[in-house]
């Protein structure tokens, strides 16, 4: 066992003072950060009143909206006439078309109608005097022969009785609204209705094999147009899903992002050389340009889009202009900082040979700054594809405006899901293309 005397100990302390004489910040800095973070968390909970916010939130809407993303409903209505007959009606724009005959609706010999709600034993039988709702293993009759609907027997928890209406909630499968003279049923299906052909198409409700046969070798449906061309027109002009308009708007979004980023790059590149202190030794010009960059990027792209839509009207021109202004400021700052951090030795060596300024920049600066320019520009281009979607919602064109219109109706959530998926695919593809191009230009391997 080695014994260290006082002199040796003092020598070690003098050599390594940072370990033996630590400041208050060094000793308690980590603890203070943890305490400050906890205090800020408590302050945020109080400031935003999170307990009340979570208590009053409409969490049930989350499930409703998510279910509508992946499903659609059909809403038959059964009207009980004075003579006891039952008339079946559908909404004007029913996904079943103008003359529906679904196999889940059965006309019984006694004049009643039975609707199968799902494959789990849920069904509704409508007759002139009563409606029987079968769900959760029980059948509940509702008498409609008197002045108000009346549940016969005990009322189950999934039924709600009002003065002139009885509502049966069947969960995801749908619901039933029963009154004296009519029964409304909402039956939900998984999937997207009429995604390929709408109800006005000549190919609507035909099996896939029959559609392919008609396109390949069938007789012409319209004498002046081939079946292939007709099928494409019906898909492109689908009135429910509006594929043509959605894809056109998506292409506008991509063009806005590309054009705005390209113009921003072209404008920022020469300005960055004038803003860099080591390239342009004019402090006044340096500061003016740097503050100009700060101004352009401090105003959010969304705000620029609002200004430009007021100036030029709604459309992709305003969106491209908003991206251009924002990217000029962002890329100008990034390029100028990259230029100020280059190694001046190659530049000074080329300058000492008497080369012109253009050649000094070309061979002494560009090889060092190109990786920064390529990396930052491609990243901003990829990011602007997402940003162009957001600014489209304020009238700058593109798929963002289309997405906002679908969300605002609060009824077309399957269309919202369709456009969100398209945006995700585009962002993923641009991310992959950006990474591949960046690694190729910089001579590195992608991982």
C-alpha positions in Angstrom: 0.0 0.0 0.0 1.5 3.4 -1.1 1.3 6.2 1.4 1.2 9.8 0.0 2.8 12.4 2.3 1.5 16.0 2.6 4.1 17.4 0.2 3.2 14.9 -2.5 -0.5 15.6 -1.9 0.0 19.4 -2.3 2.0 18.8 -5.5 -0.8 16.7 -7.0 -3.4 19.3 -6.0 -1.3 22.1 -7.6 -1.0 20.0 -10.8 -4.6 19.1 -11.1 -6.6 22.0 -9.5 -9.7 21.3 -11.7 -10.2 18.0 -9.7 -9.5 19.2 -6.2 -10.8 22.8 -6.3 -13.9 22.6 -8.3 -16.2 25.7 -8.6 -19.8 25.8 -7.4 -20.9 25.5 -11.0 -18.8 22.4 -11.6 -20.0 20.7 -8.4 -23.7 21.5 -8.6 -24.3 22.5 -12.2 -25.9 19.2 -13.2 -28.2 19.2 -10.2 -29.2 22.8 -10.9 -30.1 21.9 -14.5 -32.3 19.1 -13.2 -34.0 21.3 -10.7 -34.5 24.1 -13.3 -36.0 21.6 -15.7 -38.5 20.3 -13.1 -39.5 23.9 -12.1 -40.0 24.8 -15.8 -42.2 21.6 -16.2 -44.3 22.6 -13.2 -44.6 26.2 -14.6 -45.7 24.8 -18.0 -48.4 22.6 -16.4 -49.7 25.7 -14.5 -49.4 28.1 -17.4 -51.2 25.9 -19.9 -53.6 24.6 -17.3 -52.9 21.0 -18.5 -55.2 19.2 -16.0 -58.2 21.2 -17.1 -57.2 20.8 -20.8 -56.9 17.1 -20.6 -60.2 16.8 -18.5 -62.2 18.8 -21.0 -60.7 17.4 -24.2 -63.0 15.5 -26.6 -61.0 12.3 -26.7 -63.9 10.4 -28.3 -63.4 12.4 -31.5 -60.0 10.9 -31.9 -61.5 7.5 -32.5 -64.2 8.9 -34.7 -61.8 10.7 -36.9 -59.4 7.8 -37.1 -62.2 5.4 -38.0 -63.3 7.8 -40.8 -59.8 7.8 -42.2 -60.0 4.0 -43.0 -63.8 3.5 -43.6 -66.9 4.9 -45.1 -70.6 4.6 -44.3 -73.8 3.9 -46.1 -77.0 5.5 -44.7 -80.3 3.9 -45.8 -83.5 5.5 -44.5 -86.7 3.5 -44.1 -89.9 5.6 -44.2 -93.1 4.0 -42.8 -96.0 5.2 -45.0 -99.6 5.6 -43.8 -100.6 2.4 -45.6 -98.0 0.4 -43.7 -95.6 0.0 -46.6 -91.9 0.8 -46.0 -90.0 2.9 -48.5 -86.2 2.6 -48.7 -84.2 5.7 -49.6 -80.6 6.6 -49.8 -78.8 10.0 -49.7 -78.4 11.7 -53.0 -74.7 11.0 -53.2 -74.7 7.5 -51.8 -71.5 5.4 -52.4 -73.8 2.6 -53.7 -74.9 4.7 -56.7 -78.3 5.6 -58.0 -80.0 2.2 -58.0 -78.5 0.2 -55.0 -79.4 -3.4 -54.3 -77.0 -4.4 -51.5 -77.0 -8.0 -50.4 -77.0 -7.0 -46.7 -80.6 -5.6 -47.1 -83.3 -8.3 -47.2 -87.0 -7.7 -48.0 -88.9 -10.2 -45.9 -92.2 -11.9 -47.1 -94.2 -10.2 -44.4 -93.2 -6.7 -45.7 -90.5 -6.0 -43.1 -86.9 -5.2 -44.0 -83.8 -6.7 -42.3 -80.5 -4.9 -42.4 -77.4 -6.8 -41.4 -75.1 -4.3 -39.7 -72.0 -6.5 -39.4 -70.8 -10.1 -39.3 -71.0 -10.2 -35.5 -74.7 -10.7 -35.1 -75.8 -7.1 -35.3 -79.0 -6.5 -37.3 -82.0 -4.3 -37.6 -85.5 -5.4 -38.6 -87.9 -2.7 -39.6 -91.7 -3.3 -39.7 -94.7 -1.0 -39.7 -95.3 -1.4 -35.9 -91.9 -2.1 -34.4 -88.2 -2.0 -35.0 -86.0 -4.8 -33.6 -82.4 -4.0 -32.9 -80.1 -7.1 -32.3 -76.7 -6.4 -30.9 -74.4 -7.6 -28.1 -76.3 -10.9 -27.9 -79.8 -9.4 -27.2 -82.7 -8.3 -29.3 -84.4 -5.1 -28.2 -87.9 -4.3 -29.8 -88.9 -0.7 -30.1 -92.6 0.0 -30.5 -93.4 2.6 -33.1 -97.1 2.1 -33.4 -98.0 4.9 -30.9 -97.2 8.6 -30.8 -93.6 8.1 -29.7 -91.1 5.3 -30.0 -90.9 3.1 -26.9 -88.4 0.5 -25.9 -90.2 -2.7 -24.9 -88.5 -4.1 -21.8 -85.3 -2.9 -20.1 -83.2 -0.3 -22.0 -79.6 -1.6 -22.6 -76.6 0.7 -22.0 -75.9 1.1 -25.7 -79.4 2.6 -26.3 -80.5 6.2 -25.5 -84.1 7.2 -25.3 -85.3 10.7 -26.2 -88.8 12.2 -26.4 -89.3 11.4 -30.1 -86.3 9.3 -30.9 -84.4 6.2 -29.8 -80.7 6.0 -30.7 -78.8 2.7 -30.7 -75.0 3.0 -30.7 -73.5 -0.1 -32.3 -69.9 1.1 -32.0 -67.7 1.1 -35.1 -70.3 -0.9 -37.0 -72.6 2.1 -37.1 -75.8 3.3 -35.3 -79.6 3.3 -35.6 -82.0 6.2 -35.1 -85.6 5.2 -34.6 -88.6 7.5 -34.7 -92.3 6.8 -35.3 -92.3 7.3 -39.1 -88.8 6.5 -40.1 -85.6 4.5 -39.2 -82.2 5.8 -40.2 -79.3 3.4 -40.2 -75.6 4.2 -40.6 -73.7 1.1 -41.6 -69.9 1.4 -41.7 -67.5 -0.5 -44.0 -63.7 -0.8 -43.9 -62.0 0.7 -46.9 -62.3 3.6 -49.3 -65.5 3.6 -51.4 -65.3 4.1 -55.2 -61.6 4.9 -55.1 -61.1 3.8 -58.7 -64.4 4.5 -60.4 -67.2 6.7 -59.1 -70.9 6.0 -59.4 -71.2 7.9 -62.7 -68.5 5.7 -64.4 -69.4 3.1 -67.0 -67.1 0.7 -65.1 -68.8 1.3 -61.7 -69.6 -1.8 -59.6 -68.1 -4.2 -62.1 -65.8 -6.9 -61.0 -62.1 -6.3 -61.6 -61.9 -9.2 -64.1 -64.8 -7.8 -66.2 -63.2 -4.3 -66.2 -59.9 -5.7 -67.4 -61.6 -7.8 -70.1 -63.5 -4.7 -71.3 -60.3 -2.6 -71.4 -58.3 -5.3 -73.2 -60.7 -6.8 -75.7 -64.3 -5.8 -75.0 -66.5 -3.9 -77.3 -66.3 -0.1 -77.1 -68.6 1.4 -74.5 -68.4 4.8 -76.3 -68.0 4.5 -80.1 -65.7 7.5 -80.3 -63.3 6.5 -77.4 -61.4 3.4 -76.6 -62.2 1.6 -73.3 -58.7 2.2 -72.0 -59.0 5.9 -72.6 -62.5 5.9 -71.1 -61.2 4.1 -68.0 -58.4 6.5 -67.5 -60.7 9.5 -67.9 -63.1 8.0 -65.3 -60.3 7.4 -62.8 -58.7 10.8 -63.4 -62.0 12.7 -63.2 -63.4 10.6 -60.3 -65.9 13.1 -58.7 -65.5 11.6 -55.2 -61.8 11.3 -54.9 -60.8 13.9 -57.6 -57.5 12.1 -58.4 -56.7 14.5 -61.3 -57.0 17.6 -59.1 -55.2 16.0 -56.2 -52.2 14.9 -58.3 -52.1 18.2 -60.1 -52.0 20.0 -56.8 -49.3 17.6 -55.5 -47.2 18.4 -58.6 -47.7 22.1 -58.0 -46.4 21.6 -54.4 -43.3 19.9 -55.7 -42.7 22.6 -58.4 -43.1 25.3 -55.7 -40.5 23.7 -53.5 -38.1 23.2 -56.3 -38.5 26.6 -57.9 -38.4 28.5 -54.6 -35.3 26.7 -53.4 -33.5 27.1 -56.8 -34.2 30.8 -56.9 -33.2 31.2 -53.3 -29.9 29.4 -54.0 -29.1 31.5 -57.0 -29.8 34.7 -55.0 -28.0 33.6 -51.8 -24.8 32.4 -53.5 -23.3 35.7 -54.7 -24.7 37.6 -51.7 -23.0 35.2 -49.3 -19.6 36.1 -50.9 -20.3 39.8 -50.2 -21.5 39.1 -46.6 -18.4 37.0 -45.7 -15.8 39.1 -43.8 -12.8 37.2 -45.1 -14.0 37.4 -48.7 -15.3 41.0 -48.9 -13.4 43.2 -46.4 -16.1 45.8 -46.2 -17.6 45.7 -42.7 -20.5 48.0 -43.6 -21.6 45.8 -46.6 -21.0 42.7 -44.5 -23.4 43.9 -41.7 -26.0 45.2 -44.1 -26.3 41.8 -45.9 -26.2 39.8 -42.7 -29.1 41.8 -41.3 -30.9 41.5 -44.6 -30.5 37.7 -44.3 -31.8 37.9 -40.7 -34.8 39.9 -41.8 -35.7 37.5 -44.6 -35.5 34.4 -42.5 -37.0 35.9 -39.3 -40.3 36.4 -41.2 -41.8 32.9 -41.3 -42.5 31.3 -44.7 -46.2 31.2 -43.8 -46.2 35.0 -43.2 -44.5 35.6 -46.5 -47.1 33.5 -48.2 -49.9 35.5 -46.6 -48.3 38.8 -47.8 -47.8 37.4 -51.4 -51.3 36.0 -51.7 -52.6 39.4 -50.9 -50.3 41.0 -53.5 -50.5 38.5 -56.4 -53.6 36.5 -55.4 -53.8 32.8 -54.4 -51.8 30.4 -56.5 -48.4 28.6 -56.7 -46.6 31.9 -57.7 -47.2 33.2 -54.1 -46.0 29.9 -52.7 -42.8 29.9 -54.8 -42.1 33.5 -53.8 -42.5 32.8 -50.1 -40.0 29.9 -50.3 -37.7 32.1 -52.4 -37.6 34.9 -49.8 -37.2 32.5 -46.9 -34.5 30.5 -48.6 -32.5 33.5 -49.6 -32.2 34.5 -46.0 -31.5 31.0 -44.7 -29.1 29.9 -47.4 -27.4 33.3 -47.5 -26.6 33.0 -43.8 -25.4 29.4 -44.0 -23.3 30.0 -47.1 -21.6 33.1 -45.6 -20.8 31.3 -42.3 -19.4 28.5 -44.3 -17.2 30.9 -46.3 -16.0 32.6 -43.1 -14.8 29.2 -41.7 -12.7 28.1 -44.7 -9.0 27.6 -44.5 -7.4 30.7 -46.1 -4.1 29.0 -47.0 -5.2 27.5 -50.4 -6.7 30.9 -51.3 -3.6 32.8 -50.4 -1.4 30.4 -52.3 -3.4 30.8 -55.5 -3.6 34.5 -55.0 0.2 34.7 -54.7 0.6 33.3 -58.2 -1.2 36.4 -59.6 -4.4 34.6 -60.5 -7.5 36.7 -61.1 -10.2 37.0 -58.3 -12.5 34.6 -60.2 -9.8 31.9 -60.3 -8.9 32.4 -56.7 -12.5 31.9 -55.7 -12.9 28.9 -58.1 -9.8 27.0 -56.9 -9.1 28.4 -53.5 -12.6 28.6 -52.0 -15.1 26.5 -54.0 -13.5 23.1 -53.2 -13.9 23.8 -49.5 -17.4 25.3 -49.6 -19.1 23.0 -52.1 -19.8 20.2 -49.5 -21.5 22.8 -47.3 -23.5 24.3 -50.2 -24.6 20.9 -51.5 -25.6 19.5 -48.1 -27.5 22.6 -46.9 -29.2 23.2 -50.2 -30.5 19.7 -50.6 -31.7 19.6 -47.0 -33.6 22.9 -47.5 -35.1 21.5 -50.7 -36.3 18.4 -48.9 -37.6 20.5 -46.1 -39.4 22.9 -48.4 -41.5 20.0 -49.9 -43.1 19.8 -46.5 -43.2 23.6 -46.0 -45.0 24.0 -49.4 -47.8 21.9 -48.1 -48.3 24.1 -45.1 -48.3 27.4 -47.0 -50.7 26.0 -49.5 -53.3 26.0 -46.7 -53.3 29.8 -46.7 -54.0 30.1 -50.4 -50.5 29.6 -51.9 -51.7 26.7 -54.0 -50.7 23.1 -54.1 -52.0 20.2 -52.2 -52.0 22.1 -48.9 -55.0 24.1 -50.0 -56.8 20.9 -51.2 -56.0 19.3 -47.8 -57.4 22.2 -45.9 -60.6 22.2 -47.9 -61.1 18.5 -47.1 -60.5 19.0 -43.4 -62.7 22.1 -43.2 -65.8 20.1 -44.3 -65.2 17.8 -41.2 -66.8 15.0 -43.3 -64.2 13.9 -45.9 -61.6 12.4 -43.6 -60.9 9.5 -46.0 -59.9 12.1 -48.6 -57.6 13.7 -45.9 -56.0 10.3 -45.3 -55.5 9.8 -49.1 -53.7 13.2 -49.4 -51.7 12.7 -46.2 -50.4 9.3 -47.5 -49.4 10.9 -50.8 -47.5 13.7 -49.0 -45.7 11.1 -46.8 -44.7 9.1 -49.9 -43.4 12.3 -51.7 -41.5 13.4 -48.6 -40.0 9.9 -48.2 -38.9 9.8 -51.9 -37.4 13.3 -51.8 -35.6 12.4 -48.6 -34.1 9.3 -50.2 -33.2 11.2 -53.4 -31.7 14.0 -51.5 -29.5 11.7 -49.4 -28.4 9.7 -52.5 -27.6 12.9 -54.4 -25.7 14.5 -51.5 -23.6 11.4 -50.9 -22.9 11.1 -54.7 -21.8 14.7 -55.1 -19.7 14.6 -51.9 -18.1 11.3 -52.7 -19.3 9.5 -49.6 -21.2 6.3 -49.1 -24.8 6.3 -47.9 -25.5 4.2 -44.8 
